[in-house]
Amino acid sequence: MPGSSASSTSASCGPFRERRGRSMTPEVGKGRIGPMIEISDLRRQNEPHRKELLAALESVLDSGHFILGERVRRFEEGFAAYLGCAQAIGVANGTDALELALRAVGVVAGDRVATVANAGGYATTAILACGAQPHYMDVDRDTALVDSEDAARTIRSKPRAVVVTHLHGRLASVEAIVAEARGAGVAVVEDCAQAHGARRGKIFAGAFGDIGCYSFYPTKNLGALGDGGALVTNDSVLAGRLRRLRQYGWEGKYRAVEEGGRNSRLDELQAAVLEAKLAHLDAENARRREIAQRYAREIHNSVITVPSRGGEDDVVHLFVVRCAQRDRLREHLAAQGVRTDVHYPVPDHLQPAYAGRHPGGRLPVTEALAGEIVTLPAHPALSGDEIARVIAACNGFRAR
């Protein structure tokens, strides 16, 4: 996703960190709290794999081949096999993946593409890059995933495509959406940027629709040491189109045959890192589920709504709770040494850059959730003591 560098503590999909006043960054060392518990401590998460990662990077340096070489091919094959998809195509980042997927399924200027407005704006960015218009669907209050009834109504209006976002690590009701879309002749693109390893039965995120789109931004469950992305599909025609689109529309070197092509290639260094880390994905997802299940069991505060999380269709990329006094809760948690974030504070249809893009008016559930959601630390490197501190801090919050 967009961004030039990744903070070791940021859980956002880009490098922009909120400005924190004194209340959001407590003093440490006075005996009241320990070090801040971060949303996503990338140094700690990568440390167990340090030797593997250094060896992977060294192997690329020794190869002398840095773009679309053997390591990209190996990662593409391994990732496709892991997901049970016929093909994976490495690209530069997750937002490019969404744009190229939309182009591959035939989205052109003036088309409508349906999506949600509560997922950080990445699908909207891709839709607008194609010259298309976003049509926003509302979401379910309990899951923050697309509302099934609104999705069905929207698909019956026959947009060119629908982007199904698997948010916070949970699979959306994608099977019903795919069935509806097939009958209406609407393409289905899955946004799997937060759902690496999530599956329902034997089918993984990205394998339900026409194309699945992945981001490997460093904070993802499967994260690179920089930007990266991939597309997955079982359709050989779409796969061929995607491979051309990621490299200038070329069919062969310097021969452009696919309109809308660009330079969006996963590099060898990131592919080597991802190949090494893929072997650890399931174990780290299992740890995320353990943390989520403990939060669900042990956070008991009448003003904090804690979701039930952690099945096979949920890889707990983010653990998001709700609180009507969200800002006071965040200040309280920061004072207790617990970093939080908001994913995401401004829905797409209310962003100044996208003013007037949503002719349907308000999205009441999306807008209500934007004022209540809070993300708690849930990365796999958290210690038992840190999890206990987060729980105690939540339980100690008192509403006014």
C-alpha positions as CSV (number, residue, x, y, z in Angstrom):
1,M,0.0,0.0,0.0
2,P,1.1,3.6,-0.4
3,G,4.1,4.8,1.6
4,S,7.8,5.3,1.3
5,S,8.9,3.7,4.6
6,A,7.5,1.6,7.3
7,S,7.8,2.5,11.0
8,S,8.7,-0.4,13.3
9,T,5.6,0.4,15.3
10,S,3.0,1.5,12.8
11,A,0.1,-0.7,12.0
12,S,-1.4,1.5,9.3
13,C,-1.2,0.7,5.6
14,G,1.1,3.7,5.0
15,P,3.8,5.7,6.8
16,F,1.6,8.4,8.2
17,R,1.4,8.4,11.9
18,E,-1.0,10.6,13.8
19,R,0.4,13.5,15.8
20,R,0.3,12.6,19.4
21,G,0.0,15.1,22.2
22,R,1.3,14.5,25.7
23,S,-1.8,12.5,26.7
24,M,-1.0,10.0,23.9
25,T,2.6,9.3,24.8
26,P,3.1,8.7,28.6
27,E,6.3,9.0,30.4
28,V,8.0,5.7,31.1
29,G,10.3,4.9,34.0
30,K,8.4,6.3,37.0
31,G,7.2,2.9,38.1
32,R,3.7,3.3,36.8
33,I,4.0,1.6,33.4
34,G,6.4,-0.4,31.4
35,P,7.5,0.3,27.8
36,M,4.8,1.2,25.3
37,I,3.1,-1.9,23.9
38,E,3.1,-1.2,20.2
39,I,0.4,-2.0,17.6
40,S,2.9,-3.7,15.4
41,D,6.5,-4.1,16.5
42,L,8.3,-5.1,13.3
43,R,11.7,-5.4,14.8
44,R,10.4,-8.0,17.2
45,Q,8.3,-9.8,14.7
46,N,11.2,-10.2,12.2
47,E,13.9,-11.1,14.8
48,P,13.0,-14.9,14.9
49,H,13.6,-15.0,11.2
50,R,16.7,-12.9,11.1
51,K,19.1,-15.5,9.9
52,E,16.7,-16.8,7.2
53,L,16.1,-13.2,6.0
54,L,19.8,-12.3,5.8
55,A,20.5,-15.5,3.9
56,A,17.7,-14.8,1.5
57,L,18.9,-11.2,0.9
58,E,22.5,-12.4,0.4
59,S,21.4,-15.0,-2.1
60,V,19.8,-12.3,-4.3
61,L,22.9,-10.1,-4.0
62,D,25.0,-13.1,-5.1
63,S,22.7,-13.9,-8.0
64,G,23.2,-10.5,-9.7
65,H,19.6,-10.7,-10.9
66,F,17.2,-8.2,-9.2
67,I,14.0,-7.9,-11.3
68,L,11.6,-10.7,-12.3
69,G,14.1,-13.5,-11.8
70,E,14.2,-16.9,-10.1
71,R,13.2,-15.7,-6.7
72,V,10.0,-14.0,-8.0
73,R,9.1,-17.1,-9.9
74,R,9.7,-19.3,-6.9
75,F,7.6,-17.1,-4.6
76,E,4.8,-16.8,-7.1
77,E,4.7,-20.6,-7.4
78,G,4.9,-21.2,-3.7
79,F,2.2,-18.5,-2.9
80,A,-0.1,-19.9,-5.5
81,A,0.3,-23.4,-4.2
82,Y,-0.3,-22.3,-0.6
83,L,-3.6,-20.6,-1.6
84,G,-4.6,-23.4,-3.9
85,C,-4.7,-21.0,-6.9
86,A,-3.5,-21.8,-10.4
87,Q,-1.3,-18.6,-10.7
88,A,0.1,-15.8,-8.6
89,I,1.6,-12.6,-10.2
90,G,3.9,-10.5,-8.1
91,V,3.5,-6.7,-8.4
92,A,4.9,-3.6,-6.7
93,N,2.2,-3.1,-4.0
94,G,-1.3,-3.9,-3.0
95,T,-2.9,-0.8,-4.5
96,D,-1.4,-1.5,-7.9
97,A,-2.7,-5.1,-7.5
98,L,-6.3,-3.7,-7.2
99,E,-5.9,-1.3,-10.1
100,L,-4.4,-4.0,-12.4
101,A,-7.1,-6.5,-11.4
102,L,-9.8,-4.0,-12.3
103,R,-8.2,-3.3,-15.6
104,A,-7.8,-7.0,-16.3
105,V,-11.5,-7.7,-15.8
106,G,-12.4,-4.9,-18.2
107,V,-13.1,-1.8,-16.1
108,V,-12.7,1.3,-18.2
109,A,-13.3,5.0,-17.8
110,G,-16.9,5.8,-16.8
111,D,-17.7,2.3,-15.4
112,R,-19.1,1.9,-11.9
113,V,-17.2,-0.3,-9.4
114,A,-18.8,-1.2,-6.1
115,T,-16.8,-1.3,-2.9
116,V,-16.9,-0.4,0.8
117,A,-15.9,3.0,2.2
118,N,-14.3,1.8,5.5
119,A,-11.1,0.2,4.3
120,G,-8.6,3.0,4.0
121,G,-9.3,4.2,0.5
122,Y,-7.1,1.8,-1.4
123,A,-9.9,0.4,-3.5
124,T,-11.1,3.9,-4.2
125,T,-7.7,4.9,-5.3
126,A,-7.5,2.0,-7.7
127,I,-11.0,2.6,-9.1
128,L,-10.3,6.3,-9.8
129,A,-7.0,5.4,-11.4
130,C,-9.0,3.4,-14.0
131,G,-11.2,6.4,-14.6
132,A,-14.2,4.6,-13.0
133,Q,-16.6,5.7,-10.4
134,P,-16.9,4.1,-6.9
135,H,-20.3,3.0,-5.7
136,Y,-20.1,2.5,-1.9
137,M,-21.9,-0.2,0.0
138,D,-22.7,0.0,3.7
139,V,-21.3,-2.5,6.2
140,D,-22.5,-4.7,9.0
141,R,-22.2,-3.1,12.4
142,D,-20.8,-6.2,14.2
143,T,-18.2,-7.3,11.6
144,A,-17.5,-4.1,9.7
145,L,-17.6,-6.2,6.5
146,V,-19.8,-5.4,3.6
147,D,-23.6,-5.7,4.3
148,S,-24.9,-8.7,2.3
149,E,-28.2,-7.2,1.5
150,D,-26.7,-4.0,0.3
151,A,-24.2,-6.0,-1.8
152,A,-27.0,-8.0,-3.4
153,R,-29.0,-4.8,-4.2
154,T,-25.9,-3.2,-5.7
155,I,-24.9,-6.1,-7.8
156,R,-28.4,-6.3,-9.3
157,S,-27.8,-2.7,-10.5
158,K,-25.0,-4.2,-12.6
159,P,-21.8,-2.3,-11.9
160,R,-18.8,-3.4,-14.0
161,A,-17.2,-5.0,-11.0
162,V,-17.4,-5.4,-7.2
163,V,-14.4,-5.3,-4.9
164,V,-15.0,-7.5,-1.8
165,T,-12.8,-6.4,1.1
166,H,-11.8,-9.0,3.7
167,L,-11.3,-6.4,6.5
168,H,-9.2,-6.8,9.7
169,G,-8.4,-10.4,8.8
170,R,-11.9,-11.7,8.4
171,L,-13.4,-13.2,5.3
172,A,-16.5,-11.4,4.0
173,S,-19.6,-13.3,2.9
174,V,-17.9,-13.7,-0.4
175,E,-19.6,-16.9,-1.6
176,A,-23.0,-15.2,-1.7
177,I,-21.6,-12.2,-3.4
178,V,-19.9,-14.3,-6.1
179,A,-23.1,-16.3,-6.7
180,E,-25.1,-13.1,-7.1
181,A,-22.4,-11.5,-9.3
182,R,-22.1,-14.6,-11.6
183,G,-25.8,-14.3,-12.3
184,A,-25.5,-10.6,-13.1
185,G,-22.4,-10.8,-15.2
186,V,-20.4,-8.7,-12.7
187,A,-16.7,-9.3,-12.1
188,V,-15.5,-10.0,-8.5
189,V,-12.2,-8.7,-7.3
190,E,-11.2,-9.7,-3.7
191,D,-9.1,-7.3,-1.6
192,C,-7.1,-9.7,0.5
193,A,-4.6,-7.2,1.9
194,Q,-5.5,-8.0,5.5
195,A,-6.4,-11.7,5.0
196,H,-3.3,-13.7,4.3
197,G,-4.1,-17.3,5.2
198,A,-7.8,-16.8,5.9
199,R,-9.9,-19.6,4.5
200,R,-13.4,-21.0,4.6
201,G,-13.3,-24.8,4.2
202,K,-10.6,-25.5,1.7
203,I,-10.9,-22.2,-0.1
204,F,-8.5,-19.3,0.8
205,A,-9.0,-15.6,0.5
206,G,-8.5,-14.6,-3.2
207,A,-9.7,-17.9,-4.6
208,F,-13.4,-17.2,-4.5
209,G,-13.7,-14.5,-7.1
210,D,-12.1,-13.7,-10.5
211,I,-8.9,-12.2,-9.0
212,G,-7.5,-11.9,-5.5
213,C,-5.3,-8.9,-4.6
214,Y,-2.7,-9.0,-1.9
215,S,-0.5,-6.4,-0.2
216,F,2.8,-7.4,1.4
217,Y,3.3,-4.0,3.2
218,P,5.6,-4.7,6.2
219,T,2.8,-4.7,8.8
220,K,0.7,-7.3,7.0
221,N,0.5,-10.9,8.3
222,L,2.8,-11.8,5.4
223,G,4.9,-8.7,5.2
224,A,8.0,-7.8,3.1
225,L,10.8,-5.5,4.1
226,G,9.3,-2.8,1.9
227,D,6.4,-2.6,-0.6
228,G,5.1,-5.6,-2.5
229,G,1.9,-7.1,-3.7
230,A,0.5,-10.0,-5.7
231,L,-2.5,-11.0,-7.7
232,V,-3.9,-14.6,-7.7
233,T,-6.3,-16.2,-10.1
234,N,-7.5,-19.5,-11.5
235,D,-8.2,-18.0,-14.9
236,S,-5.3,-18.4,-17.3
237,V,-6.5,-15.6,-19.6
238,L,-6.7,-13.1,-16.7
239,A,-3.3,-14.3,-15.5
240,G,-1.7,-13.6,-18.9
241,R,-3.4,-10.2,-19.0
242,L,-2.1,-9.4,-15.5
243,R,1.5,-10.4,-16.4
244,R,1.4,-8.0,-19.4
245,L,-0.2,-5.2,-17.4
246,R,2.5,-5.3,-14.6
247,Q,5.2,-4.6,-17.2
248,Y,4.2,-1.9,-19.6
249,G,1.6,-4.1,-21.3
250,W,4.4,-6.0,-23.0
251,E,3.8,-9.4,-24.7
252,G,7.6,-9.6,-25.3
253,K,10.4,-7.1,-24.6
254,Y,9.5,-3.7,-26.0
255,R,6.3,-5.0,-27.6
256,A,3.3,-3.4,-25.9
257,V,0.0,-5.1,-26.7
258,E,-2.1,-4.5,-23.5
259,E,-3.5,-1.0,-23.0
260,G,-3.2,0.3,-19.4
261,G,0.1,-1.4,-18.6
262,R,2.6,0.1,-16.2
263,N,5.8,-0.7,-14.3
264,S,4.6,-2.6,-11.3
265,R,7.0,-5.5,-10.5
266,L,7.7,-7.3,-7.3
267,D,11.5,-7.3,-7.0
268,E,13.8,-10.2,-6.3
269,L,14.8,-9.0,-2.8
270,Q,11.2,-8.8,-1.6
271,A,10.3,-12.1,-3.2
272,A,13.2,-13.8,-1.4
273,V,12.0,-12.3,1.9
274,L,8.4,-13.3,1.3
275,E,9.4,-16.9,0.3
276,A,11.3,-17.2,3.6
277,K,8.4,-15.8,5.7
278,L,5.6,-17.7,4.0
279,A,6.7,-20.9,5.9
280,H,5.9,-19.2,9.2
281,L,2.6,-17.6,8.2
282,D,0.3,-20.3,9.6
283,A,2.0,-20.4,13.0
284,E,2.0,-16.6,13.3
285,N,-1.7,-16.5,12.4
286,A,-2.4,-19.1,15.0
287,R,-0.7,-16.9,17.6
288,R,-2.8,-13.9,16.5
289,R,-6.0,-16.1,17.0
290,E,-4.8,-17.0,20.5
291,I,-4.4,-13.3,21.4
292,A,-7.8,-12.5,19.9
293,Q,-9.5,-15.3,21.8
294,R,-7.9,-14.2,25.1
295,Y,-9.1,-10.6,24.5
296,A,-12.6,-11.9,23.9
297,R,-12.6,-14.0,27.1
298,E,-10.9,-11.5,29.4
299,I,-11.9,-8.0,28.5
300,H,-14.9,-7.2,30.5
301,N,-16.0,-3.6,30.3
302,S,-19.6,-2.6,29.6
303,V,-18.5,0.4,27.5
304,I,-16.1,-1.6,25.2
305,T,-17.7,-3.9,22.6
306,V,-15.3,-6.7,22.0
307,P,-15.9,-8.9,19.0
308,S,-15.7,-12.7,18.9
309,R,-12.7,-13.5,16.7
310,G,-10.4,-16.2,15.7
311,G,-11.9,-18.9,13.4
312,E,-10.2,-20.3,10.3
313,D,-11.8,-17.6,8.3
314,D,-10.1,-14.9,10.5
315,V,-6.4,-14.3,10.7
316,V,-6.7,-11.3,13.1
317,H,-4.7,-8.8,11.1
318,L,-6.2,-6.1,13.3
319,F,-8.1,-6.5,16.6
320,V,-10.7,-3.8,16.5
321,V,-13.1,-3.0,19.4
322,R,-15.8,-0.3,19.7
323,C,-16.3,2.4,22.3
324,A,-18.7,5.4,22.2
325,Q,-16.0,7.3,24.1
326,R,-13.2,6.3,21.7
327,D,-10.9,9.3,22.2
328,R,-11.1,9.0,26.0
329,L,-10.4,5.3,25.8
330,R,-7.3,5.9,23.7
331,E,-6.0,8.5,26.1
332,H,-6.5,6.1,29.0
333,L,-4.8,3.2,27.2
334,A,-1.9,5.4,26.2
335,A,-1.5,6.5,29.8
336,Q,-1.3,2.8,30.7
337,G,1.4,2.2,28.0
338,V,-0.8,0.7,25.3
339,R,-0.5,2.2,21.8
340,T,-3.7,2.2,19.8
341,D,-4.8,3.3,16.3
342,V,-8.0,3.8,14.3
343,H,-8.5,1.8,11.1
344,Y,-9.9,4.0,9.6
345,P,-11.1,7.4,10.9
346,V,-12.5,8.9,7.7
347,P,-14.7,6.9,5.4
348,D,-13.8,7.3,1.7
349,H,-17.1,9.1,0.8
350,L,-16.3,11.8,3.4
351,Q,-12.7,12.3,2.3
352,P,-12.1,15.8,0.9
353,A,-10.4,14.4,-2.2
354,Y,-13.4,12.3,-3.1
355,A,-16.1,14.8,-2.4
356,G,-19.2,14.1,-4.5
357,R,-18.1,10.6,-5.5
358,H,-21.0,9.0,-3.6
359,P,-24.4,9.9,-5.2
360,G,-26.2,7.6,-2.8
361,G,-25.7,10.0,0.2
362,R,-24.9,8.7,3.6
363,L,-23.7,5.3,4.8
364,P,-25.1,5.3,8.3
365,V,-23.3,2.2,9.7
366,T,-20.0,3.0,8.1
367,E,-20.1,6.5,9.5
368,A,-21.1,5.4,13.0
369,L,-18.3,2.9,13.2
370,A,-15.7,5.4,12.1
371,G,-16.4,7.3,15.4
372,E,-16.2,4.3,17.6
373,I,-13.5,1.8,16.4
374,V,-10.2,1.4,18.2
375,T,-7.4,-1.0,17.2
376,L,-5.6,-2.9,20.1
377,P,-2.1,-4.5,19.8
378,A,-2.5,-8.1,18.5
379,H,0.8,-8.9,16.7
380,P,2.3,-12.4,17.2
381,A,5.4,-11.1,19.1
382,L,3.3,-9.9,22.0
383,S,4.3,-11.6,25.3
384,G,1.8,-13.0,27.8
385,D,2.5,-10.2,30.2
386,E,1.9,-7.6,27.5
387,I,-1.4,-9.2,26.6
388,A,-2.4,-9.1,30.3
389,R,-1.5,-5.4,30.5
390,V,-3.7,-4.6,27.5
391,I,-6.6,-6.5,29.1
392,A,-6.1,-4.8,32.5
393,A,-5.9,-1.4,30.9
394,C,-9.2,-2.0,29.0
395,N,-10.9,-3.3,32.1
396,G,-9.7,-0.3,34.1
397,F,-11.3,2.3,31.8
398,R,-14.2,4.2,33.3
399,A,-16.8,6.0,31.2
400,R,-18.1,9.4,32.1
